[in-house]
Amino acid sequence: MAVPKRRVSKTKKLQRRTHDALETKTFVVCPNCGAKVLPHHVCAKCGYYDGKQVVEVVDKQKDKD
């Protein structure tokens, strides 16, 4: 079983953990409908990408009626 010979210093421990921080996701505004969308993804609200209709979006409220 591996056991460290010496205690790990605070500096060394924090240097190892520098990559563990959580990052917030970046959103952009859809130029067609104004919804927040991840960059380089199709808008889930209107189905547009790069100014073109790519996906036909079905409204769930209309399906229930």
MDAnalysis code that builds the backbone (N, CA, C; Angstrom):
import MDAnalysis as mda
import numpy as np

u = mda.Universe.empty(195, n_residues=65, atom_resindex=np.repeat(np.arange(65), 3), trajectory=True)
u.add_TopologyAttr("name", ["N", "CA", "C"] * 65)
u.add_TopologyAttr("resid", np.arange(1, 66))
u.add_TopologyAttr("resname", ["MET", "ALA", "VAL", "PRO", "LYS", "ARG", "ARG", "VAL", "SER", "LYS", "THR", "LYS", "LYS", "LEU", "GLN", "ARG", "ARG", "THR", "HIS", "ASP", "ALA", "LEU", "GLU", "THR", "LYS", "THR", "PHE", "VAL", "VAL", "CYS", "PRO", "ASN", "CYS", "GLY", "ALA", "LYS", "VAL", "LEU", "PRO", "HIS", "HIS", "VAL", "CYS", "ALA", "LYS", "CYS", "GLY", "TYR", "TYR", "ASP", "GLY", "LYS", "GLN", "VAL", "VAL", "GLU", "VAL", "VAL", "ASP", "LYS", "GLN", "LYS", "ASP", "LYS", "ASP"])
u.atoms.positions = np.array([
    [0.846, -1.177, 0.000],
    [0.000, 0.000, 0.000],
    [0.890, 1.239, 0.000],
    [0.581, 2.207, -0.872],
    [1.410, 3.403, -0.984],
    [1.090, 4.383, 0.137],
    [2.127, 4.773, 0.840],
    [2.002, 5.743, 1.925],
    [3.032, 6.834, 1.675],
    [2.623, 8.121, 1.707],
    [3.588, 9.181, 1.468],
    [4.629, 9.243, 2.589],
    [5.903, 9.473, 2.199],
    [6.972, 9.566, 3.198],
    [6.858, 10.841, 3.998],
    [6.469, 11.922, 3.323],
    [6.370, 13.215, 3.996],
    [4.999, 13.829, 3.747],
    [4.634, 14.723, 4.635],
    [3.359, 15.421, 4.525],
    [3.381, 16.322, 3.297],
    [2.242, 16.378, 2.553],
    [2.143, 17.236, 1.394],
    [1.835, 18.658, 1.872],
    [2.632, 19.609, 1.415],
    [2.453, 20.999, 1.844],
    [1.165, 21.589, 1.280],
    [0.695, 22.690, 1.882],
    [-0.523, 23.359, 1.420],
    [-0.351, 23.845, -0.017],
    [0.821, 24.371, -0.320],
    [1.081, 24.886, -1.660],
    [1.006, 23.782, -2.698],
    [1.661, 22.680, -2.428],
    [1.674, 21.560, -3.368],
    [0.258, 21.006, -3.553],
    [-0.495, 20.904, -2.467],
    [-1.862, 20.390, -2.524],
    [-2.750, 21.313, -3.365],
    [-2.626, 22.630, -3.160],
    [-3.446, 23.579, -3.898],
    [-3.035, 23.653, -5.366],
    [-1.763, 23.472, -5.662],
    [-1.308, 23.440, -7.050],
    [-1.917, 22.252, -7.788],
    [-2.045, 21.139, -7.111],
    [-2.625, 19.950, -7.725],
    [-4.120, 20.146, -7.991],
    [-4.780, 20.919, -7.138],
    [-6.228, 21.089, -7.227],
    [-6.663, 22.297, -8.048],
    [-5.748, 22.963, -8.737],
    [-6.120, 24.166, -9.484],
    [-7.098, 23.865, -10.611],
    [-7.109, 22.671, -11.144],
    [-7.974, 22.326, -12.270],
    [-9.332, 21.794, -11.828],
    [-9.594, 21.708, -10.533],
    [-10.833, 21.129, -10.030],
    [-11.980, 22.122, -9.931],
    [-11.741, 23.414, -10.180],
    [-12.770, 24.431, -10.021],
    [-13.864, 24.255, -11.071],
    [-15.112, 24.538, -10.682],
    [-16.241, 24.469, -11.603],
    [-16.291, 25.736, -12.442],
    [-16.670, 25.599, -13.691],
    [-16.781, 26.745, -14.593],
    [-18.238, 26.921, -15.005],
    [-18.632, 28.164, -15.189],
    [-19.992, 28.422, -15.640],
    [-20.069, 28.235, -17.145],
    [-21.210, 27.794, -17.633],
    [-21.397, 27.605, -19.065],
    [-21.619, 28.956, -19.727],
    [-21.138, 29.083, -20.946],
    [-21.289, 30.310, -21.709],
    [-22.517, 30.185, -22.613],
    [-23.370, 31.197, -22.564],
    [-24.559, 31.218, -23.400],
    [-24.500, 32.406, -24.339],
    [-25.115, 32.254, -25.494],
    [-25.271, 33.351, -26.440],
    [-26.762, 33.523, -26.709],
    [-27.134, 34.673, -27.223],
    [-28.536, 34.953, -27.512],
    [-28.839, 34.535, -28.946],
    [-29.912, 33.796, -29.115],
    [-30.346, 33.370, -30.449],
    [-30.780, 34.614, -31.233],
    [-30.189, 34.856, -32.409],
    [-30.567, 36.047, -33.174],
    [-31.992, 35.990, -33.725],
    [-32.587, 34.804, -33.795],
    [-33.935, 34.667, -34.351],
    [-35.014, 34.920, -33.294],
    [-34.893, 34.251, -32.132],
    [-35.964, 34.351, -31.126],
    [-35.520, 35.000, -29.816],
    [-34.214, 35.145, -29.587],
    [-33.736, 35.805, -28.381],
    [-33.532, 34.893, -27.187],
    [-33.672, 33.596, -27.366],
    [-33.476, 32.652, -26.275],
    [-31.980, 32.434, -26.032],
    [-31.635, 32.007, -24.823],
    [-30.247, 31.699, -24.513],
    [-29.914, 30.299, -25.025],
    [-28.801, 30.197, -25.776],
    [-28.410, 28.944, -26.416],
    [-26.919, 28.756, -26.218],
    [-26.485, 27.495, -26.127],
    [-25.060, 27.210, -26.102],
    [-24.463, 27.557, -27.459],
    [-23.235, 28.087, -27.488],
    [-22.636, 28.430, -28.777],
    [-22.485, 27.200, -29.669],
    [-22.669, 27.367, -30.968],
    [-22.529, 26.315, -31.978],
    [-23.535, 25.181, -31.777],
    [-24.725, 25.492, -31.253],
    [-25.800, 24.518, -31.084],
    [-27.078, 25.073, -31.718],
    [-27.951, 24.187, -32.121],
    [-29.242, 24.577, -32.681],
    [-30.127, 25.081, -31.544],
    [-30.853, 26.143, -31.793],
    [-31.766, 26.698, -30.789],
    [-32.922, 25.718, -30.588],
    [-33.156, 25.322, -29.342],
    [-34.210, 24.366, -29.044],
    [-35.593, 25.005, -29.126],
    [-35.644, 26.316, -29.013],
    [-36.931, 27.007, -29.007],
    [-37.478, 27.229, -30.416],
    [-36.577, 27.615, -31.370],
    [-37.063, 27.914, -32.717],
    [-36.483, 27.004, -33.797],
    [-35.385, 26.288, -33.498],
    [-34.815, 25.356, -34.461],
    [-33.878, 25.985, -35.469],
    [-33.447, 27.218, -35.227],
    [-32.554, 27.904, -36.161],
    [-31.096, 27.709, -35.774],
    [-30.223, 27.664, -36.781],
    [-28.773, 27.644, -36.595],
    [-28.145, 28.400, -37.749],
    [-27.314, 29.354, -37.437],
    [-26.606, 30.153, -38.443],
    [-27.586, 30.841, -39.400],
    [-28.718, 31.299, -38.856],
    [-29.689, 32.038, -39.657],
    [-30.579, 31.189, -40.536],
    [-30.509, 29.869, -40.407],
    [-31.316, 28.981, -41.247],
    [-32.146, 28.041, -40.373],
    [-33.336, 27.691, -40.855],
    [-34.187, 26.716, -40.167],
    [-33.579, 25.334, -40.383],
    [-33.130, 24.695, -39.311],
    [-32.465, 23.400, -39.417],
    [-33.360, 22.281, -38.895],
    [-34.082, 22.557, -37.822],
    [-34.918, 21.552, -37.175],
    [-36.332, 22.110, -37.052],
    [-37.310, 21.281, -37.339],
    [-38.698, 21.668, -37.151],
    [-39.069, 21.433, -35.693],
    [-39.437, 22.490, -34.992],
    [-39.754, 22.394, -33.569],
    [-41.250, 22.223, -33.403],
    [-41.648, 21.227, -32.623],
    [-43.053, 20.962, -32.353],
    [-43.399, 21.530, -30.988],
    [-44.468, 22.326, -30.917],
    [-44.888, 22.923, -29.649],
    [-45.640, 21.873, -28.837],
    [-45.211, 21.635, -27.606],
    [-45.820, 20.601, -26.771],
    [-47.224, 21.015, -26.316],
    [-47.477, 22.318, -26.160],
    [-48.791, 22.782, -25.739],
    [-49.839, 22.462, -26.791],
    [-49.507, 22.577, -28.065],
    [-50.477, 22.296, -29.116],
    [-50.784, 20.807, -29.213],
    [-49.788, 19.960, -28.869],
    [-50.005, 18.515, -28.921],
    [-50.985, 18.040, -27.859],
    [-51.023, 18.715, -26.706],
    [-51.889, 18.295, -25.599],
    [-53.350, 18.611, -25.878],
    [-53.610, 19.671, -26.661],
    [-55.002, 20.089, -26.917],
    [-55.705, 19.202, -27.895],
])
